[in-house]
Amino acid sequence: MSLLYLLAMGLKNSLLELGRKPAKLVMYLIAIAFLVAILFLSSSRGAAPKSLDITWLQGAFFLLVLGFAVFIVANGLSRGSAIFAMNDANLLFVSPVDSRPILLYGLARMARTAFFAGFFLLFQAPWLSRAFALGGGAVFILLGAFIIALILLFTLSLIIYSVTNGRPGRRRAVKIIGLALILPLVLHTLARFAGMGPEAGNIQTVLLEVIRSPFCLWTPIAGWTSAGAVALLTGNTGGGLIFLGLNLLALAAALAYIALSHPDYYEDVLVAAETAFALRRSLAEGQINPEMTSSARTRVAGTGLSGAGARTFLFKHLRESFRANRLGLWGLSSVLTVAGAALLALFLRRDGLSLILQLLMWMQIFLIGTGRGLKELYMHYIYLIPAPSFAKIVWSNLETVGKVFGESLFIFGVVAALTGGHPLLAAAAVVVYTLFSLLLLGVNCLWLRLVGVDLSAGVLLLLYVVAVMLIMAPGIALALFASAFLLGDLLAAPWDLFVGLAVLAAWELAAALVCFALARGVLHNCDMPVPKLRES
Amino acid sequence: MIQAENVSKRYGRLLANDGVNISVAAGETAVLLGPNGAGKSTLIKSICGLLRFSGRITIGGHENRTPEAKRLLGYVPEFPVLYPMLTVAEHLEFIARAYRLTAWAERAEELLHRFELSDKKQKLGKELSKGMQQKVSVCCALLPEPKAVVFDEPLVGLDPHGIRELKTVMLNLRQSGCALLVSTHMIESMEENWDTTYIMTKGRVARACRRSDLRAGESLEEIYFTITEAPS
């Protein structure tokens, strides 16, 4: 009863909080309205002509679940899953309540976490409708399958931690088992590609065959989830229930194992709860760098900094980046971006370059705030150092621009090679993409200067996106006008696109300089932002 | 040296500072006391230029946002915020380079030795305990030899040796003519070493008390409770 009370009160207080925070309420209402609109439009549009094989959806869903599986299992090997919050650990674990119902309470919390992790799936309805002629209900099937898979993975993570904690031999064994589960699919994929002919389109055919193969379908959790969801979407209810049933069976077995053989799991979940709590406390104290709470070992080879005055920020950021990552400005996200762009280029072929540029520019709007330059605003040093505000802002953000430039060389080089695009077009895309990062940094500073707060609040982020769109709109219009009307008759493809990109780049540079100029003195006119904490 | 005149700061509907006036002269230690939520940290952050405010704040006669004022000011925040991927030595080098300090290496060594950090120079920020981080934070604030230092709960998280050293450092700073503004809840830790105390409640300075105002046998703690527990 007490656990039900906790869950109910948590829900009630979350709802009451919305009344006290109108901005949050408005954000939720906008998200719900947006969701209802796209689901309604997707359903009312009727069956669209199918343009893609649904096997591609199965493959994408497989990769999504596999990515979560790798992440959660790796967590299981290091610190378990954060099934419980620190207040649960402090209050529930010492209470005279049986540990089994407390585990069920933890599962209810996990279901909520899984729902929010998969929430973005609900927004995929228009794309699913266009590409696979699926109705609005398809996203709910995908979300349901995703939630079951995540709860199973969290539970397995708890078991893995409790079984391997302090036992290096068992940890190695779990890693070997994990690799063994995916190895047949990897070997099968490699074998199929090795035997592939040179004809165009073969890559897609081989990929489709791999996704349809039993090696993929029967890969635990990721294979079962994707195969089950797609079977249900295509009307194969029996197949769907069998595959998703396997996940449910595995979950039941995992829970039975914990309940019967290991009811004293408190110690096993405590490390994860403490780690999550330390991260939250660190954030509350102004430490926004995730590296602070990372347990990964860092090798200190070269030491020392360069520069003087505001320039020191750039050299400090370079030192930090190269120490955090052997590839320096390159990280996992860079590798994934290049790989993702290359994969897209395989499908998009001739139109690839401009479409990938558009997609990456959209992503950049949301990712630009993850650079060290903007994180610097959450620490006091940049405000106290006796140098001009403008110089400090510019030098502390240059590393981000360099990173974007380095990444874009690879991205558009690879895309041009795969799509047969002209090298000059790739070079123009690099310039447009890099200058867009400069513009976004300028908009960020101007935003901080005018609004005086950071962008972590949802409604503000929405307004920020609208502001970026408005600033870019004249540039895009000019670029389209120049490429289509002024020069369209004079220049053949791809030179019309080249002219459009050049005009867009010039607009971005001009707009960025205006933003930076208007944002002068930003550090004197804003409150040092305080990181926002998510509810646990 | 530190002058705050009619400083007000509002967070939405909450008035965190309401027309606050304080001043700390060179060679003087001023203590800022008050219950949680009284507005002490807000005032300190406003003085250090981390928050917008209405009113006027000067450091050594310069408006607090100017580079001249920043050159005179040191700040030890309530929670030490270090760069996880920089070593202890690099934190000091970063400050030295950013402030364009000359001949700073010897002073850095001296500070590190004083706070028992000499053997931790190559440790990364993320590898330090909270207490060690606090010591590095103090070293960073003192390296540019500021003429005014603002401490926000400086003793929290320090071990007994660190507390003793920091108190000695504060005493030395005061004797050398530095202005110190210290916000703390640990009243007894400042009993011997203060010149003026500002007791804040509800965003205002409820009482400014000079050491010479104390009656014989009267302690800072007694004054604090008289003010903060008085019916409003």
Interface residues (C-beta under 8 A of the other chain):
Chain A: E285 G286 Q287 N289 E291 M292 T293 S294 T298 V300 T303 G304 L305 S306 G307 A308 G309 A310 T312 F313 K316 R319 E320 S321 R323 A324 M379 H380 Y381 Y383 L384 I385 P386 A387 P388 G452 L523 H524 N525 C526 D527 M528
Chain B: K45 C48 G49 L50 L51 R52 R65 P67 E68 K70 R71 L73 Y75 P77 E78 F79 V81 L82 Y83 P84 M85 L86 T87 A89 E90 E93 F94 I95 R97 A98 Y99 R100 Q122 L124 G125 K126
